[in-house]
Amino acid sequence: MRHRKKGRQLGRKTKHRWALFRSLVTSLLDQERIETTEAKAKEVRGFAERMITLGKEGTLPARRRALGFLRNKAVVSKLFDDVALRFRDRPGGYTRIIKTRRRVGDAAEMVAIELVSRAGVSDQAKPPASGKAGDQKKGGASKQSTPEMSDSSSA
């Protein structure tokens, strides 16, 4: 029985598991969205939130602790300069897990773990303000493509 035993073993030895967590957290903070299995994402979530909390602290000892865990100095500087500033008013809950698909090989449940406020995504995710603007763009695009097609057919 595994009463009061916290965490998942993920079929790995301790050092291999820690290396996996460190690399996943480093990739998450660098890319701001990664796809992995559900069990790994749930385990990594706590480590990522702890690193963001260190970034919000902003002190030299906090930076040294982050450097001790993360794999890349550039990711640590991004954490302290960019990511921590985005989450400075948020008390916690910096990541979200979104179920995506089943993996083809073994049907493992795959999820995307991402930072709640990602850089540059808010502009792309917004739909057009009104339906008329979208229709005008569609009409304009089809008119522009017609002359190009006639030029290529005559050449």
Beta strands, then each sheet from edge to edge (+ up, - down):
strand 1: 33-37
strand 2: 95-102
strand 3: 109-115
sheet 1: 1+ 3- 2+
end
